[in-house]
């Protein structure tokens, strides 16, 4: 294989790698992994493929839609430039995703309809809050800036964490409840939701580091802008990560998890704290998309392995 061929293959894989992350397809992997892990941890070994696929497709559609709106921003970066250059292709993919969500979602609702009566007032409320939060997160900031949740810098990462936990944890629980047409045990649901919400909240704070200068110029008072990079990492990210770690260890001890389960459940938190210390140095946007967001996949994978291979129940 000559040098020109190697160069061609290198460019080819580089473009595919960039498209995979900038096109938000990795988010589909993240939410799918979170859903699969949640199903297993809630006692469902047979994973509903259509539900997970719909969640992944909806995630890609949601983020693509939001970044298409943002791509006209006057402060371009590597990602917004890529979106502008590939806007035509993204819009075609959006149409395919919308068609799949419409057809697949309608079929899923049809199959679930017999058990819809099991939804309580609290279920409806939680679904409405998750949907409203996702809608208002990218709401039109020019006409109604006070309704846009992203404009509340301190609230922003919490909203992201709760929405992801809502789709990746609560939605699988609700699916099991409706599809099985009987109540599902909630013994692990609260800790699953809270731990994932807090974990992704920390990731969202780390992700805000890449937008530190842009947010400061836009007067968006994110946690990083208010506290500064070093204080955010040392006084918020690391202590919160350590708190989640201690809470996880305590929960594991009280519920008599095996040693392997405890180890697997603590690995993502140790990695989160370790990666946090690396954020003092400037990183590329692909680093944030691949490594920081990749911690969601790591957490889901560790939870899934701990449940399937080392469960004592």
C-alpha positions in Angstrom: 0.0 0.0 0.0 1.6 3.2 -1.2 1.7 6.6 0.7 -1.1 8.1 -1.4 -3.5 5.2 -0.5 -2.6 5.5 3.1 -3.2 9.2 3.0 -6.6 8.7 1.4 -7.7 6.1 4.0 -6.5 8.4 6.8 -8.6 11.3 5.4 -11.6 9.0 4.9 -11.6 7.7 8.5 -10.9 11.2 9.8 -14.0 12.5 8.1 -16.1 9.6 9.3 -14.8 10.0 12.8 -15.6 13.7 12.8 -19.1 13.1 11.3 -19.9 10.5 13.9 -19.4 13.0 16.7 -20.4 16.3 15.1 -23.4 14.6 13.6 -24.5 13.7 17.2 -24.6 9.9 16.4 -22.4 9.3 19.5 -25.3 10.7 21.6 -27.4 7.9 20.2 -24.9 5.4 21.5 -24.9 7.1 24.9 -28.6 7.2 25.3 -29.0 3.6 24.0 -26.4 2.4 26.4 -28.1 4.2 29.3 -31.5 2.7 28.3 -30.1 -0.9 28.0 -28.3 -0.6 31.4 -31.5 0.7 33.0 -33.6 -2.1 31.6 -31.2 -4.7 33.0 -30.9 -2.9 36.4 -34.7 -2.8 36.6 -34.9 -6.6 36.0 -35.6 -6.7 32.3 -33.0 -8.9 30.5 -34.7 -9.0 27.1 -34.2 -5.5 25.8 -37.0 -3.9 23.7 -35.0 -3.1 20.6 -37.6 -0.7 19.0 -37.9 1.4 22.2 -34.1 1.8 22.4 -33.8 2.6 18.7 -36.5 5.2 19.0 -34.8 6.8 22.0 -31.5 6.9 20.0 -33.1 8.3 16.9 -35.0 10.9 18.9 -31.8 12.0 20.6 -30.0 12.5 17.3 -33.0 14.4 15.8 -33.2 16.6 18.9 -29.6 17.6 18.9 -29.3 18.0 15.1 -32.4 20.3 15.2 -30.9 22.4 17.9 -27.5 22.7 16.2 -29.0 23.6 12.9 -30.7 26.5 14.7 -27.4 27.4 16.3 -25.3 27.1 13.2 -26.2 30.7 12.1 -24.4 32.1 15.2 -22.0 34.9 14.6 -19.3 33.2 16.8 -18.3 30.1 14.7 -16.4 27.2 16.1 -15.3 23.9 14.7 -18.6 22.3 15.2 -20.9 25.1 13.9 -18.7 25.4 10.8 -19.1 21.7 10.2 -22.9 22.0 10.6 -23.0 24.8 8.1 -21.0 22.9 5.6 -23.2 19.8 5.9 -26.5 21.4 6.6 -28.1 19.9 3.4 -27.2 16.4 4.3 -28.2 16.8 8.0 -31.7 18.1 6.9 -32.1 15.0 4.7 -31.2 12.7 7.6 -33.6 14.7 9.8 -36.4 13.9 7.4 -35.6 10.2 7.6 -35.4 10.3 11.3 -38.7 12.1 11.6 -40.4 9.5 9.4 -38.9 6.7 11.5 -40.0 8.3 14.7 -43.5 8.9 13.4 -44.0 5.3 12.1 -42.1 3.5 14.8 -43.5 5.7 17.6 -47.0 5.2 16.4 -46.5 1.4 16.3 -45.0 1.5 19.8 -47.8 3.5 21.2 -50.3 1.1 19.6 -48.7 -1.9 21.3 -48.5 -0.1 24.6 -52.0 1.3 24.6 -53.7 -1.6 26.5 -51.5 -0.8 29.6 -51.7 3.0 29.3 -54.2 3.1 32.2 -51.4 2.1 34.6 -49.9 5.6 34.2 -50.5 7.5 37.4 -50.7 11.2 37.9 -47.1 11.2 39.0 -46.0 9.4 35.8 -47.9 12.0 33.6 -46.3 14.8 35.6 -42.8 13.5 35.3 -43.3 12.9 31.5 -44.6 16.5 31.1 -41.7 17.9 33.1 -39.1 16.0 31.0 -40.7 17.0 27.8 -41.2 20.6 28.8 -37.5 20.8 30.0 -36.3 19.4 26.7 -38.5 21.9 24.8 -37.5 25.0 26.8 -33.8 24.1 26.8 -33.5 25.3 23.1 -36.5 27.7 23.1 -36.3 30.9 21.0 -34.1 33.2 23.1 -34.7 36.3 21.0 -38.5 36.5 21.5 -38.8 34.9 24.9 -35.4 34.9 26.5 -36.7 34.4 30.0 -38.2 31.0 29.0 -35.0 29.6 27.6 -33.4 27.3 30.3 -30.0 27.6 28.8 -29.9 31.3 29.8 -29.9 30.2 33.5 -26.3 29.2 33.7 -26.5 27.6 37.1 -29.6 25.6 36.2 -28.4 24.5 32.8 -26.3 21.4 33.8 -29.0 20.2 36.2 -31.6 20.4 33.4 -29.4 18.4 31.1 -28.8 15.7 33.8 -32.5 15.4 34.6 -33.6 15.2 31.0 -31.0 12.5 30.2 -31.9 10.5 33.3 -35.6 11.0 32.4 -35.1 9.4 28.9 -32.5 6.9 29.9 -33.8 5.7 33.3 -37.4 6.8 33.9 -38.7 6.1 30.4 -37.5 2.5 30.5 -39.2 2.1 33.9 -42.4 3.5 32.5 -42.2 1.3 29.4 -41.9 -1.8 31.6 -44.8 -0.7 33.7 -47.1 -0.2 30.7 -45.9 -3.1 28.5 -46.1 -5.7 31.3 -49.5 -4.2 32.4 -48.6 -4.5 36.0 -46.7 -2.4 38.6 -42.9 -2.7 38.3 -40.6 -2.7 41.4 -39.3 0.8 42.1 -36.7 -0.3 44.7 -33.8 0.7 42.4 -35.5 3.4 40.4 -34.8 6.4 42.7 -31.1 5.7 43.1 -30.7 5.0 39.4 -32.4 8.2 38.5 -30.6 10.4 41.0 -27.1 8.9 40.4 -27.4 9.2 36.6 -28.8 12.7 36.8 -26.0 13.9 39.1 -23.4 12.1 37.1 -24.5 13.7 33.8 -24.9 17.0 35.6 -21.2 16.9 36.4 -20.4 15.9 32.8 -22.5 18.9 31.6 -20.4 21.2 33.9 -17.2 19.8 32.4 -18.7 20.3 28.9 -19.3 24.0 29.7 -15.6 24.5 30.0 -15.2 24.3 26.2 -17.6 27.3 25.9 -16.1 29.3 28.8 -14.9 32.2 26.6 -18.0 32.3 24.4 -20.4 32.1 27.4 -18.5 34.9 29.2 -18.7 37.1 26.1 -22.5 36.4 25.8 -22.9 37.3 29.5 -24.2 33.7 30.1 -23.4 33.1 33.8 -22.6 29.4 33.7 -21.0 27.9 36.8 -17.6 28.0 35.0 -18.0 31.7 34.2 -19.1 32.5 37.7 -16.5 30.5 39.6 -13.7 30.2 37.1 -12.1 27.1 35.7 -10.0 26.0 38.7 -12.6 26.7 41.4 -15.3 24.9 39.4 -13.2 21.8 39.1 -11.7 21.9 42.7 -14.8 23.1 44.6 -17.7 21.7 42.6 -16.9 18.9 40.1 -14.5 16.9 42.3 -16.4 17.2 45.6 -19.7 16.3 43.9 -18.1 13.4 42.1 -16.6 12.2 45.5 -20.1 12.7 47.1 -21.7 10.5 44.4 -18.9 7.9 44.9 -19.5 7.8 48.7 -23.2 7.5 48.2 -22.8 4.7 45.7 -20.5 2.8 48.1 -23.0 3.3 50.9 -25.9 2.1 48.8 -23.9 -0.9 47.6 -23.0 -1.9 51.2 -26.6 -1.5 52.4 -28.0 -3.6 49.5 -25.2 -6.2 49.9 -23.7 -5.8 46.4 -20.9 -8.2 45.6 -17.3 -7.0 45.5 -17.3 -7.0 41.7 -20.5 -5.0 41.6 -19.1 -2.4 43.9 -15.9 -2.2 41.9 -17.7 -1.8 38.6 -20.1 0.8 39.9 -17.2 2.9 41.3 -15.0 2.8 38.1 -17.0 5.5 36.2 -16.9 7.8 39.2 -13.2 7.4 39.6 -12.7 8.0 35.9 -15.0 11.1 36.2 -12.9 12.6 39.0 -9.6 11.7 37.2 -10.8 13.3 33.9 -11.9 16.4 35.8 -8.3 17.0 36.9 -7.2 16.9 33.2 -9.6 19.8 32.3 -7.2 22.5 33.5 -5.5 22.3 30.1 -7.3 23.3 26.9 -8.8 20.4 25.0 -10.3 20.1 21.5 -14.0 19.9 21.0 -13.7 16.3 19.8 -12.1 15.5 23.2 -15.2 16.7 25.0 -17.5 14.8 22.6 -15.5 11.5 22.7 -14.0 11.4 26.2 -16.3 13.5 28.4 -19.5 12.2 26.9 -18.0 8.8 26.6 -18.1 8.6 30.4 -21.9 8.0 30.0 -21.2 4.9 28.0 -18.6 3.8 30.5 -21.1 4.2 33.4 -23.8 2.3 31.5 -21.5 -0.5 30.5 -20.2 -1.0 34.0 -23.8 -1.0 35.4 -24.9 -3.5 32.8 -21.9 -5.8 33.4 -22.4 -5.6 37.2 -26.0 -6.5 36.8 -25.8 -9.4 34.3 -22.6 -11.1 35.4 -22.2 -10.5 39.1 -25.8 -10.1 40.4 -26.4 -12.1 43.6 -30.1 -11.8 43.2 
